[in-house]
Amino acid sequence: MSDYWLDSDSLITAKNGPYGFDIAPSFWTFIERKMNEGIIASSSLVYDEIAEGDEDELLLWAREQRENGYFIEPDGVVQTIFRQIADYVNRNFPQYQAADFLNGADPWLIAHAKAYGGKVVTFEVSAPGSTKPKIPDIAKEFDVITLDIYRMIRELQIVL
């Protein structure tokens, strides 16, 4: 399956920052092309997070990508890995922090990437020893690589 799994913060930061739809439409075309090639995907739970926000260009774009099947529903393999992640998080973090983390898309992205050998694309940074679970720290426990969207762009050699 996909090599890169996009977190909602990567898409939101891209839209609000250097890759706004009005500034860099070629960025979004590139992402769509890589989704079509099966290189980039995201979890259906990331779509849900985007859909919770205001209706804007990102939500309209995400709806189109969902219709094209690029926001992936967790299958049985992903669900099994999610349960392993949930067990780890519940054992190692305060219950209120664990519950907050497990109710979002983050553990599902890690589970998708673990199940299919991909990397999680996020702007979250590691915070070892924190009482709040962070994608990079949980991903590391499950041998999943994380990187930000700029590194992904470099790895995919995008030219805008």
DSSP file (Angstrom, degrees, kcal/mol; ACC not computed):
  #  RESIDUE AA STRUCTURE BP1 BP2  ACC     N-H-->O    O-->H-N    N-H-->O    O-->H-N    TCO  KAPPA ALPHA  PHI   PSI    X-CA   Y-CA   Z-CA
    1    1 A M              0   0    0      0, 0.0    40,-0.0     0, 0.0   112,-0.0   0.000 360.0 360.0 360.0-153.1    0.0    0.0    0.0
    2    2 A S        -     0   0    0      1,-0.1    37,-0.2     2,-0.0    38,-0.2  -0.194 360.0-151.0 -69.8 149.3    1.1    3.6    0.4
    3    3 A D  S    S+     0   0    0     36,-1.3   116,-2.7    35,-0.2     2,-0.4   0.728  85.1  41.6 -85.3 -26.5    4.6    4.8    1.3
    4    4 A Y  E     -ab  40 119A   0     35,-2.1    37,-2.3   114,-0.2     2,-0.6  -0.989  63.4-163.2-131.1 131.6    3.4    8.0    3.0
    5    5 A W  E     -ab  41 120A   0    114,-2.8   116,-2.9    -2,-0.4     2,-0.3  -0.956  21.0-140.3-116.6 112.7    0.5    8.5    5.4
    6    6 A L  E     - b   0 121A   0     35,-2.4    37,-0.5    -2,-0.6     2,-0.2  -0.575   6.3-147.0 -83.7 129.3   -0.5   12.1    5.8
    7    7 A D    >>  -     0   0    0    114,-2.4     4,-1.4    -2,-0.3     3,-0.7  -0.548  27.8-113.8 -82.9 155.5   -1.6   13.5    9.2
    8    8 A S  H 3> S+     0   0    0      1,-0.2     4,-2.8     2,-0.2     5,-0.2   0.857 115.2  60.6 -61.2 -34.6   -4.2   16.2    9.2
    9    9 A D  H 3> S+     0   0    0      1,-0.2     4,-2.6     2,-0.2    -1,-0.2   0.845 101.1  54.7 -64.7 -30.6   -1.7   18.7   10.6
   10   10 A S  H <> S+     0   0    0     -3,-0.7     4,-1.9   111,-0.4    -1,-0.2   0.914 112.6  42.1 -66.0 -41.9    0.5   18.3    7.4
   11   11 A L  H  X S+     0   0    0     -4,-1.4     4,-2.3     2,-0.2    -2,-0.2   0.907 116.8  47.0 -71.5 -41.6   -2.4   19.1    5.2
   12   12 A I  H  X S+     0   0    0     -4,-2.8     4,-2.7     2,-0.2     5,-0.2   0.927 113.8  47.5 -66.9 -44.7   -3.7   22.0    7.3
   13   13 A T  H  X S+     0   0    0     -4,-2.6     4,-1.6    -5,-0.2     6,-0.3   0.895 112.0  50.7 -64.0 -40.0   -0.2   23.5    7.7
   14   14 A A  H  <>S+     0   0    0     -4,-1.9     5,-1.6    -5,-0.2    -1,-0.2   0.934 113.5  45.3 -61.5 -45.9    0.4   23.1    3.9
   15   15 A K  H  <5S+     0   0    0     -4,-2.3    -2,-0.2     1,-0.2    -1,-0.2   0.910 118.7  41.0 -64.6 -43.5   -2.9   24.9    3.2
   16   16 A N  H  <5S+     0   0    0     -4,-2.7    -1,-0.2    -5,-0.2    -2,-0.2   0.657 124.7  32.8 -80.5 -15.7   -2.3   27.7    5.7
   17   17 A G  T ><5S-     0   0    0     -4,-1.6     3,-1.1    -5,-0.2    -3,-0.1   0.280 123.1 -20.6-113.2-126.2    1.3   28.1    4.9
   18   18 A P  T 3 5S+     0   0    0      0, 0.0    -4,-0.1     0, 0.0    -3,-0.1   0.627 128.2  51.1 -70.3 -13.9    3.6   27.8    1.9
   19   19 A Y  T 3 <S+     0   0    0     -5,-1.6     9,-0.1    -6,-0.3    -5,-0.1  -0.091  70.8 158.9-118.5  36.4    1.3   25.6   -0.2
   20   20 A G    X>  -     0   0    0     -3,-1.1     4,-3.2     1,-0.1     3,-0.9  -0.215  54.0-113.9 -53.9 149.0   -2.0   27.5    0.0
   21   21 A F  T 34 S+     0   0    0      1,-0.3    -1,-0.1     2,-0.2     7,-0.1   0.827 118.6  47.1 -57.8 -32.6   -4.3   26.5   -2.9
   22   22 A D  T 34 S+     0   0    0      2,-0.1    -1,-0.3     1,-0.1    -2,-0.1   0.703 119.1  39.8 -82.4 -19.7   -4.0   30.0   -4.3
   23   23 A I  T <4 S+     0   0    0     -3,-0.9    -2,-0.2     1,-0.1     3,-0.1   0.852 131.0  15.8 -95.5 -43.2   -0.2   30.1   -4.0
   24   24 A A    >X  +     0   0    0     -4,-3.2     3,-1.5     1,-0.1     4,-0.9  -0.495  59.8 157.7-135.8  64.5    0.9   26.6   -5.0
   25   25 A P  H 3> S+     0   0    0      0, 0.0     4,-1.9     0, 0.0     5,-0.2   0.801  76.1  66.6 -60.2 -25.7   -1.9   24.7   -6.8
   26   26 A S  H 3> S+     0   0    0      1,-0.2     4,-2.4     2,-0.2     5,-0.1   0.801  92.7  60.9 -66.1 -27.2    0.8   22.5   -8.3
   27   27 A F  H <> S+     0   0    0     -3,-1.5     4,-2.4     2,-0.2    -1,-0.2   0.943 106.9  44.3 -60.5 -47.4    1.6   21.1   -4.8
   28   28 A W  H  X S+     0   0    0     -4,-0.9     4,-2.5     2,-0.2    -2,-0.2   0.853 111.9  52.6 -68.9 -35.0   -2.0   19.8   -4.5
   29   29 A T  H  X S+     0   0    0     -4,-1.9     4,-2.5     2,-0.2    -1,-0.2   0.909 109.7  50.1 -64.0 -41.7   -1.9   18.4   -8.1
   30   30 A F  H  X S+     0   0    0     -4,-2.4     4,-2.6     2,-0.2    -2,-0.2   0.931 110.2  49.2 -61.4 -46.9    1.4   16.6   -7.1
   31   31 A I  H  X S+     0   0    0     -4,-2.4     4,-2.2     1,-0.2    -2,-0.2   0.924 111.7  49.6 -59.6 -44.9   -0.2   15.1   -4.0
   32   32 A E  H  X S+     0   0    0     -4,-2.5     4,-2.6     2,-0.2    -1,-0.2   0.913 110.3  50.3 -60.7 -42.8   -3.2   14.0   -6.0
   33   33 A R  H  X S+     0   0    0     -4,-2.5     4,-1.8     1,-0.2    -2,-0.2   0.918 111.5  47.7 -62.6 -43.2   -0.9   12.3   -8.6
   34   34 A K  H  <>S+     0   0    0     -4,-2.6     5,-2.6     2,-0.2     6,-1.3   0.827 111.0  51.8 -69.2 -30.5    1.0   10.5   -5.9
   35   35 A M  H ><5S+     0   0    0     -4,-2.2     3,-1.3     4,-0.2    -2,-0.2   0.924 108.9  50.6 -66.4 -43.7   -2.2    9.4   -4.3
   36   36 A N  H 3<5S+     0   0    0     -4,-2.6    -2,-0.2     1,-0.3    -1,-0.2   0.841 109.1  51.6 -61.8 -33.9   -3.4    8.1   -7.7
   37   37 A E  T 3<5S-     0   0    0     -4,-1.8    -1,-0.3    -5,-0.2    -2,-0.2   0.517 117.2-115.6 -80.3  -5.7    0.0    6.2   -8.0
   38   38 A G  T < 5S+     0   0    0     -3,-1.3   -35,-0.2    -4,-0.3    -3,-0.2   0.624  87.9 111.2  82.5  13.2   -0.6    4.7   -4.5
   39   39 A I  S   <S+     0   0    0     -5,-2.6   -35,-2.1   -37,-0.2   -36,-1.3   0.819  76.0  37.7 -89.2 -34.3    2.4    6.4   -3.0
   40   40 A I  E     +a    4   0A   0     -6,-1.3     2,-0.3   -37,-0.2    -2,-0.3  -0.942  67.5 145.8-120.2 140.6    0.5    8.8   -0.7
   41   41 A A  E     -a    5   0A   0    -37,-2.3   -35,-2.4    -2,-0.4     2,-0.3  -0.893  24.6-150.0-151.7-177.9   -2.7    8.1    1.3
   42   42 A S  E     -d   71   0B   0     28,-1.7    30,-3.2    -2,-0.3     2,-0.2  -0.961  28.4 -92.7-152.8 168.5   -4.3    9.0    4.5
   43   43 A S  E >>  -d   72   0B   0    -37,-0.5     4,-1.5    -2,-0.3     3,-1.0  -0.540  28.0-123.1 -83.8 149.8   -6.7    7.4    7.0
   44   44 A S  H 3> S+     0   0    0     28,-2.6     4,-1.9     1,-0.3    29,-0.1   0.777 114.4  62.7 -59.8 -25.3  -10.4    7.9    6.9
   45   45 A L  H 3> S+     0   0    0     27,-0.3     4,-1.6     2,-0.2    -1,-0.3   0.792  97.5  55.1 -73.1 -26.6  -10.1    9.3   10.4
   46   46 A V  H <> S+     0   0    0     -3,-1.0     4,-2.4     2,-0.2     5,-0.2   0.910 105.8  52.5 -67.1 -42.9   -7.9   12.1    9.1
   47   47 A Y  H  X S+     0   0    0     -4,-1.5     4,-2.8     1,-0.2    -2,-0.2   0.932 106.5  53.5 -56.5 -44.4  -10.7   13.0    6.7
   48   48 A D  H  X S+     0   0    0     -4,-1.9     4,-0.9     1,-0.2    -1,-0.2   0.889 107.8  50.4 -58.5 -39.9  -13.0   13.1    9.7
   49   49 A E  H >< S+     0   0    0     -4,-1.6     3,-0.5     1,-0.2     4,-0.4   0.916 112.1  46.7 -64.6 -42.4  -10.7   15.5   11.5
   50   50 A I  H >< S+     0   0    0     -4,-2.4     3,-1.5     1,-0.2    -2,-0.2   0.902 108.5  56.0 -64.4 -40.3  -10.6   17.8    8.5
   51   51 A A  H 3< S+     0   0    0     -4,-2.8    -1,-0.2     1,-0.3    -2,-0.2   0.701  94.9  67.5 -67.7 -19.4  -14.4   17.6    8.1
   52   52 A E  T << S+     0   0    0     -4,-0.9    -1,-0.3    -3,-0.5    -2,-0.2   0.719  94.8  73.3 -71.1 -20.0  -14.8   18.9   11.7
   53   53 A G  S <  S-     0   0    0     -3,-1.5     3,-0.0    -4,-0.4    -3,-0.0  -0.081 101.1 -63.7 -84.3-173.8  -13.4   22.2   10.6
   54   54 A D        -     0   0    0      1,-0.1     2,-0.7     5,-0.0     5,-0.3  -0.310  58.9 -96.8 -67.6 153.4  -14.9   25.0    8.6
   55   55 A E  S    S+     0   0    0     -3,-0.1     2,-0.2     4,-0.1    -1,-0.1  -0.645  70.1 138.3 -73.9 115.3  -15.8   24.3    5.0
   56   56 A D  S  > S-     0   0    0     -2,-0.7     4,-2.3    -3,-0.0     5,-0.2  -0.724  70.1 -72.2-142.2-170.6  -12.8   25.7    3.1
   57   57 A E  H  > S+     0   0    0     -2,-0.2     4,-2.5     1,-0.2     5,-0.2   0.868 128.0  53.9 -61.8 -36.3  -10.6   24.7    0.1
   58   58 A L  H  > S+     0   0    0      2,-0.2     4,-3.1     1,-0.2    -1,-0.2   0.932 109.2  47.1 -65.5 -44.3   -9.0   21.9    2.1
   59   59 A L  H  > S+     0   0    0     -5,-0.3     4,-2.5     2,-0.2    -2,-0.2   0.915 112.7  49.4 -64.2 -41.7  -12.3   20.3    3.0
   60   60 A L  H  X S+     0   0    0     -4,-2.3     4,-1.7     2,-0.2    -1,-0.2   0.924 114.0  46.3 -62.0 -42.9  -13.5   20.6   -0.6
   61   61 A W  H  X S+     0   0    0     -4,-2.5     4,-2.1     1,-0.2    -2,-0.2   0.920 112.0  51.1 -63.1 -44.8  -10.2   19.0   -1.8
   62   62 A A  H  X S+     0   0    0     -4,-3.1     4,-2.7     1,-0.2    -2,-0.2   0.878 106.0  55.1 -63.5 -38.7  -10.4   16.3    0.9
   63   63 A R  H  X S+     0   0    0     -4,-2.5     4,-2.3     1,-0.2    -1,-0.2   0.923 108.6  48.5 -59.3 -43.5  -14.0   15.4   -0.1
   64   64 A E  H  X S+     0   0    0     -4,-1.7     4,-1.3     1,-0.2    -2,-0.2   0.909 112.2  48.3 -63.3 -41.9  -12.8   14.9   -3.7
   65   65 A Q  H  <>S+     0   0    0     -4,-2.1     5,-2.6     2,-0.2     6,-0.3   0.866 109.2  53.5 -68.1 -35.0   -9.9   12.7   -2.5
   66   66 A R  H ><5S+     0   0    0     -4,-2.7     3,-1.6     1,-0.2     5,-0.2   0.919 106.6  52.1 -64.0 -42.2  -12.2   10.7   -0.3
   67   67 A E  H 3<5S+     0   0    0     -4,-2.3    -1,-0.2     1,-0.3    -2,-0.2   0.823 107.4  53.5 -62.7 -29.5  -14.5   10.0   -3.3
   68   68 A N  T 3<5S-     0   0    0     -4,-1.3    -1,-0.3    -5,-0.2    -2,-0.2   0.452 121.6-110.1 -84.5  -0.6  -11.4    8.8   -5.1
   69   69 A G  T < 5S+     0   0    0     -3,-1.6    -3,-0.2    -4,-0.2    -2,-0.1   0.706  80.1 126.7  85.9  21.2  -10.6    6.4   -2.3
   70   70 A Y      < +     0   0    0     -5,-2.6   -28,-1.7     1,-0.1     2,-0.7   0.512  57.3  72.0 -95.1  -4.2   -7.5    8.1   -0.9
   71   71 A F  E    S-d   42   0B   0     -6,-0.3   -28,-0.3    -5,-0.2     2,-0.2  -0.918  87.1-146.8-106.1 102.4   -8.7    8.3    2.7
   72   72 A I  E     -d   43   0B   0    -30,-3.2   -28,-2.6    -2,-0.7   -27,-0.3  -0.483   5.9-132.8 -85.3 133.3   -8.5    4.6    3.6
   73   73 A E        -     0   0    0     -2,-0.2     2,-0.2   -30,-0.2    -1,-0.1  -0.596  37.6-101.8 -75.3 141.3  -10.8    2.8    6.0
   74   74 A P        -     0   0    0      0, 0.0     2,-0.1     0, 0.0    -1,-0.1  -0.482  39.5-155.6 -66.5 128.5   -8.9    0.6    8.5
   75   75 A D     >  -     0   0    0     -2,-0.2     4,-2.5     1,-0.0     5,-0.2  -0.271  38.2 -83.0 -91.2-174.1   -8.9   -3.1    7.5
   76   76 A G  H  > S+     0   0    0      1,-0.2     4,-2.0     2,-0.2     5,-0.1   0.865 129.0  51.3 -61.1 -38.9   -8.6   -6.0    9.9
   77   77 A V  H  > S+     0   0    0      2,-0.2     4,-2.0     1,-0.2    -1,-0.2   0.932 112.0  46.5 -64.4 -45.5   -4.8   -5.8    9.9
   78   78 A V  H  > S+     0   0    0      1,-0.2     4,-2.7     2,-0.2    -2,-0.2   0.897 111.0  52.9 -63.7 -40.8   -4.8   -2.1   10.7
   79   79 A Q  H  X S+     0   0    0     -4,-2.5     4,-2.0     2,-0.2    -1,-0.2   0.881 107.4  51.8 -63.7 -38.0   -7.4   -2.7   13.5
   80   80 A T  H  X S+     0   0    0     -4,-2.0     4,-1.5     2,-0.2    -1,-0.2   0.923 112.2  45.4 -63.8 -44.1   -5.2   -5.4   15.0
   81   81 A I  H  X S+     0   0    0     -4,-2.0     4,-2.5     1,-0.2    -2,-0.2   0.887 108.4  57.4 -67.4 -38.2   -2.2   -3.1   15.1
   82   82 A F  H  X S+     0   0    0     -4,-2.7     4,-3.2     1,-0.2    -1,-0.2   0.918 104.3  52.6 -56.6 -42.9   -4.4   -0.3   16.5
   83   83 A R  H  X S+     0   0    0     -4,-2.0     4,-2.4     1,-0.2    -1,-0.2   0.886 108.5  50.2 -61.9 -38.1   -5.3   -2.5   19.4
   84   84 A Q  H  X S+     0   0    0     -4,-1.5     4,-2.2     2,-0.2    -1,-0.2   0.912 112.2  47.3 -64.6 -42.1   -1.6   -3.1   20.1
   85   85 A I  H  X S+     0   0    0     -4,-2.5     4,-2.9     2,-0.2     5,-0.2   0.925 111.2  51.4 -63.3 -44.8   -1.0    0.7   20.0
   86   86 A A  H  X S+     0   0    0     -4,-3.2     4,-2.8     1,-0.2     5,-0.2   0.909 109.3  50.1 -60.3 -42.7   -4.0    1.3   22.3
   87   87 A D  H  X S+     0   0    0     -4,-2.4     4,-1.8     2,-0.2    -1,-0.2   0.931 112.7  47.1 -60.9 -45.2   -2.7   -1.3   24.8
   88   88 A Y  H  X S+     0   0    0     -4,-2.2     4,-1.5     2,-0.2    -2,-0.2   0.937 114.3  46.0 -61.8 -48.0    0.8    0.4   24.7
   89   89 A V  H  X S+     0   0    0     -4,-2.9     4,-1.4     1,-0.2     3,-0.3   0.912 112.0  51.0 -64.4 -42.9   -0.6    3.9   25.1
   90   90 A N  H  < S+     0   0    0     -4,-2.8    -1,-0.2    -5,-0.2    -2,-0.2   0.833 112.7  47.0 -64.9 -31.3   -3.0    2.9   27.9
   91   91 A R  H  < S+     0   0    0     -4,-1.8    -1,-0.2    -5,-0.2    -2,-0.2   0.766 120.7  35.9 -77.5 -25.9   -0.2    1.2   29.8
   92   92 A N  H  < S+     0   0    0     -4,-1.5    -2,-0.2    -3,-0.3    -1,-0.2   0.441 110.4  52.4-114.8  -1.0    2.3    4.1   29.5
   93   93 A F  S  < S-     0   0    0     -4,-1.4    39,-0.1    -5,-0.1    38,-0.1  -0.951  90.8 -85.8-136.1 154.6    0.3    7.3   29.7
   94   94 A P    >>  -     0   0    0      0, 0.0     4,-2.9     0, 0.0     3,-0.6  -0.284  46.1-115.1 -56.2 143.9   -2.2    8.9   32.0
   95   95 A Q  H 3> S+     0   0    0      1,-0.3     4,-3.0     2,-0.2     5,-0.2   0.863 113.5  51.0 -54.1 -43.9   -5.7    7.7   31.2
   96   96 A Y  H 3> S+     0   0    0      1,-0.2     4,-1.6     2,-0.2    -1,-0.3   0.868 114.5  44.2 -65.7 -34.6   -7.1   11.1   30.1
   97   97 A Q  H <> S+     0   0    0     -3,-0.6     4,-2.3     2,-0.2    -2,-0.2   0.893 114.1  49.9 -73.8 -40.6   -4.1   11.7   27.8
   98   98 A A  H  X S+     0   0    0     -4,-2.9     4,-2.9     1,-0.2     5,-0.2   0.931 110.7  49.6 -61.9 -45.9   -4.3    8.1   26.4
   99   99 A A  H  X S+     0   0    0     -4,-3.0     4,-1.4    -5,-0.2    -1,-0.2   0.905 110.3  50.4 -61.9 -42.0   -8.0    8.5   25.7
  100  100 A D  H  < S+     0   0    0     -4,-1.6     4,-0.3    -5,-0.2     3,-0.3   0.934 113.8  44.8 -61.8 -46.3   -7.5   11.8   23.9
  101  101 A F  H >< S+     0   0    0     -4,-2.3     3,-1.3     1,-0.2    -2,-0.2   0.922 113.4  49.6 -62.7 -45.8   -4.8   10.3   21.7
  102  102 A L  H 3< S+     0   0    0     -4,-2.9    -1,-0.2     1,-0.3    -2,-0.2   0.684 103.3  61.1 -72.7 -17.6   -6.7    7.1   21.0
  103  103 A N  T 3< S+     0   0    0     -4,-1.4    -1,-0.3    -3,-0.3    -2,-0.2   0.499 100.8  66.7 -85.7  -3.4   -9.9    9.1   20.0
  104  104 A G  S <  S-     0   0    0     -3,-1.3     4,-0.3    -4,-0.3   -58,-0.1  -0.312  96.6 -98.4-104.9-169.6   -8.1   10.8   17.2
  105  105 A A  S  > S+     0   0    0    -60,-0.2     4,-2.2     1,-0.2     3,-0.5   0.679  97.6  89.0 -82.7 -20.1   -6.6    9.8   13.9
  106  106 A D  H  > S+     0   0    0      1,-0.3     4,-2.0     2,-0.2     5,-0.2   0.881  88.2  44.1 -53.3 -51.0   -3.0    9.6   15.1
  107  107 A P  H  > S+     0   0    0      0, 0.0     4,-2.3     0, 0.0    -1,-0.3   0.845 112.3  54.9 -66.1 -28.7   -2.9    6.0   16.3
  108  108 A W  H  > S+     0   0    0     -3,-0.5     4,-2.8    -4,-0.3    -2,-0.2   0.891 105.6  51.6 -69.4 -38.7   -4.7    4.9   13.1
  109  109 A L  H  X S+     0   0    0     -4,-2.2     4,-2.6     2,-0.2     5,-0.2   0.932 111.0  48.0 -61.2 -44.7   -2.1    6.6   10.9
  110  110 A I  H  X S+     0   0    0     -4,-2.0     4,-2.8    -5,-0.2    -2,-0.2   0.919 112.0  50.0 -61.4 -43.1    0.6    4.7   12.8
  111  111 A A  H  X S+     0   0    0     -4,-2.3     4,-2.6     2,-0.2    -2,-0.2   0.907 110.6  49.1 -63.9 -42.3   -1.3    1.5   12.4
  112  112 A H  H  X S+     0   0    0     -4,-2.8     4,-1.9     2,-0.2     6,-0.3   0.947 113.8  46.2 -60.0 -48.1   -1.8    2.0    8.7
  113  113 A A  H  X>S+     0   0    0     -4,-2.6     5,-1.5     1,-0.2     4,-1.0   0.898 114.1  47.9 -64.1 -40.9    1.9    2.7    8.2
  114  114 A K  H  <5S+     0   0    0     -4,-2.8     3,-0.4     1,-0.2    -1,-0.2   0.915 111.3  51.2 -65.1 -42.7    3.0   -0.2   10.4
  115  115 A A  H  <5S+     0   0    0     -4,-2.6    -1,-0.2     1,-0.2    -2,-0.2   0.848 124.4  26.1 -63.7 -34.9    0.6   -2.6    8.5
  116  116 A Y  H  <5S-     0   0    0     -4,-1.9    -1,-0.2    -5,-0.2    -2,-0.2   0.226 108.8-106.8-122.4  15.0    1.9   -1.6    5.1
  117  117 A G  T  <5S+     0   0    0     -4,-1.0    -3,-0.2    -3,-0.4    -4,-0.1   0.711  71.4 136.3  75.2  21.1    5.4   -0.4    5.6
  118  118 A G      < -     0   0    0     -5,-1.5    27,-0.4    -6,-0.3     2,-0.3  -0.302  51.0-114.4 -95.3-178.6    4.8    3.3    5.2
  119  119 A K  E     -b    4   0A   0   -116,-2.7  -114,-2.8    25,-0.1     2,-0.5  -0.852  22.7-123.2-113.5 149.9    5.9    6.4    6.9
  120  120 A V  E     -bc   5 146A   0     25,-2.5    27,-2.1    -2,-0.3     2,-0.7  -0.840  18.7-149.5 -96.0 127.7    3.8    8.9    8.9
  121  121 A V  E     +bc   6 147A   0   -116,-2.9  -114,-2.4    -2,-0.5  -111,-0.4  -0.869  39.2 136.7-100.1 113.6    3.9   12.5    7.6
  122  122 A T        -     0   0    0     25,-2.4    -2,-0.0    -2,-0.7  -116,-0.0  -0.978  56.7-137.1-152.3 157.4    3.4   14.9   10.5
  123  123 A F        +     0   0    0     -2,-0.3    25,-0.1    25,-0.1    -1,-0.1   0.440  69.5 117.3 -95.8  -2.9    4.7   18.1   12.0
  124  124 A E        -     0   0    0     23,-0.1     2,-0.3     1,-0.1    -2,-0.1  -0.350  56.2-145.0 -61.4 146.0    4.4   16.7   15.6
  125  125 A V        -     0   0    0      1,-0.1    12,-0.2    10,-0.0    -2,-0.1  -0.853  21.8 -93.8-115.6 152.9    7.8   16.4   17.2
  126  126 A S        -     0   0    0     -2,-0.3    -1,-0.1    10,-0.1     9,-0.1  -0.296  34.7-179.7 -61.5 142.2    9.1   13.9   19.6
  127  127 A A    >   -     0   0    0      5,-0.1     3,-2.2     7,-0.1     5,-0.2  -0.499  13.0-162.2-142.6  68.6    8.7   14.6   23.3
  128  128 A P  T 3  S+     0   0    0      0, 0.0     3,-0.1     0, 0.0    -2,-0.0  -0.226  78.0  21.8 -55.1 137.8   10.2   11.7   25.2
  129  129 A G  T 3  S+     0   0    0      1,-0.3     2,-0.0     2,-0.0     0, 0.0   0.362  90.6 137.3  86.2  -6.8    9.1   11.6   28.8
  130  130 A S    <   -     0   0    0     -3,-2.2    -1,-0.3     2,-0.1     4,-0.1  -0.362  57.9-137.1 -69.0 151.8    6.0   13.7   28.1
  131  131 A T  S    S+     0   0    0     -3,-0.1    -1,-0.1   -38,-0.1   -34,-0.1   0.520  89.3  76.8 -84.0  -5.0    2.7   12.6   29.7
  132  132 A K  S    S-     0   0    0     -5,-0.2    -2,-0.1   -39,-0.1     2,-0.1  -0.921  89.0-121.6-107.2 124.1    1.0   13.3   26.4
  133  133 A P        -     0   0    0      0, 0.0     2,-0.4     0, 0.0    -2,-0.1  -0.403  28.6-162.8 -64.2 136.2    1.5   10.7   23.6
  134  134 A K     >  -     0   0    0      1,-0.1     4,-2.4    -2,-0.1     3,-0.5  -0.942  26.2-120.8-120.8 143.2    3.1   12.1   20.5
  135  135 A I  H  > S+     0   0    0     -2,-0.4     4,-3.2     1,-0.2     5,-0.3   0.904 110.4  50.9 -49.7 -51.5    3.0   10.5   17.0
  136  136 A P  H  > S+     0   0    0      0, 0.0     4,-1.9     0, 0.0    -1,-0.2   0.879 112.9  45.9 -59.5 -36.5    6.8   10.3   16.7
  137  137 A D  H  > S+     0   0    0     -3,-0.5     4,-1.4     2,-0.2    -2,-0.2   0.907 116.8  42.5 -73.5 -41.5    7.3    8.6   20.1
  138  138 A I  H  X S+     0   0    0     -4,-2.4     4,-0.9     2,-0.2    -1,-0.2   0.915 114.1  52.5 -70.0 -41.9    4.5    6.1   19.6
  139  139 A A  H ><>S+     0   0    0     -4,-3.2     5,-2.5    -5,-0.3     3,-1.0   0.906 105.3  55.3 -59.3 -41.9    5.5    5.4   16.0
  140  140 A K  H ><5S+     0   0    0     -4,-1.9     3,-1.6    -5,-0.3    -1,-0.2   0.884 101.7  57.3 -59.5 -39.2    9.1    4.7   17.2
  141  141 A E  H 3<5S+     0   0    0     -4,-1.4    -1,-0.3     1,-0.3    -2,-0.2   0.761 112.4  42.4 -61.8 -24.2    7.8    2.1   19.6
  142  142 A F  T <<5S-     0   0    0     -3,-1.0    -1,-0.3    -4,-0.9    -2,-0.2   0.124 118.3-109.4-110.8  18.8    6.3    0.3   16.6
  143  143 A D  T < 5S+     0   0    0     -3,-1.6     2,-0.5     1,-0.2    -3,-0.2   0.867  70.5 142.9  56.5  41.6    9.2    0.8   14.2
  144  144 A V      < -     0   0    0     -5,-2.5     2,-0.3    -8,-0.1    -1,-0.2  -0.951  46.2-132.4-112.8 131.0    7.4    3.3   12.1
  145  145 A I        -     0   0    0     -2,-0.5   -25,-2.5   -27,-0.4     2,-0.3  -0.582  19.2-162.0 -81.0 140.3    9.3    6.3   10.6
  146  146 A T  E     +c  120   0A   0     -2,-0.3     2,-0.3   -27,-0.2   -25,-0.2  -0.918  15.5 162.2-119.2 152.3    7.9    9.8   10.9
  147  147 A L  E     -c  121   0A   0    -27,-2.1   -25,-2.4    -2,-0.3     2,-0.1  -0.968  35.6-104.8-156.9 163.1    8.9   12.8    8.9
  148  148 A D     >  -     0   0    0     -2,-0.3     4,-2.0   -27,-0.2     3,-0.3  -0.444  39.5-102.1 -90.7 172.2    7.5   16.2    8.1
  149  149 A I  H  > S+     0   0    0      1,-0.2     4,-2.4     2,-0.2     5,-0.1   0.797 119.0  59.5 -65.8 -28.6    5.9   17.2    4.8
  150  150 A Y  H  > S+     0   0    0      2,-0.2     4,-2.1     1,-0.2    -1,-0.2   0.912 106.7  46.4 -66.9 -41.3    9.1   19.0    3.6
  151  151 A R  H  > S+     0   0    0     -3,-0.3     4,-2.9     2,-0.2    -2,-0.2   0.901 111.1  52.7 -66.5 -39.2   11.2   15.9    3.9
  152  152 A M  H  X S+     0   0    0     -4,-2.0     4,-2.5     1,-0.2    -2,-0.2   0.931 108.2  51.1 -59.4 -44.7    8.5   13.9    2.1
  153  153 A I  H  X>S+     0   0    0     -4,-2.4     5,-2.0     1,-0.2     4,-0.7   0.911 111.5  47.5 -59.9 -43.2    8.6   16.4   -0.7
  154  154 A R  H ><5S+     0   0    0     -4,-2.1     3,-0.6     1,-0.2    -1,-0.2   0.920 111.3  50.2 -64.8 -43.4   12.4   16.1   -0.9
  155  155 A E  H 3<5S+     0   0    0     -4,-2.9    -2,-0.2     1,-0.2    -1,-0.2   0.874 114.8  43.6 -63.1 -35.7   12.2   12.3   -0.9
  156  156 A L  H 3<5S-     0   0    0     -4,-2.5    -1,-0.2    -5,-0.2    -2,-0.2   0.512 107.7-131.0 -87.1  -4.7    9.6   12.4   -3.7
  157  157 A Q  T <<5 -     0   0    0     -4,-0.7    -3,-0.2    -3,-0.6     2,-0.2   0.902  34.0-173.6  56.8  47.6   11.6   15.1   -5.5
  158  158 A I      < -     0   0    0     -5,-2.0     2,-0.5    -6,-0.1    -1,-0.2  -0.474  11.3-161.4 -69.7 140.8    8.7   17.4   -6.1
  159  159 A V              0   0    0     -2,-0.2    -1,-0.0     1,-0.1  -129,-0.0  -0.978 360.0 360.0-124.3 116.3    9.4   20.4   -8.3
  160  160 A L              0   0    0     -2,-0.5  -134,-0.2  -130,-0.0  -133,-0.1   0.431 360.0 360.0 -95.8 360.0    6.8   23.1   -8.0
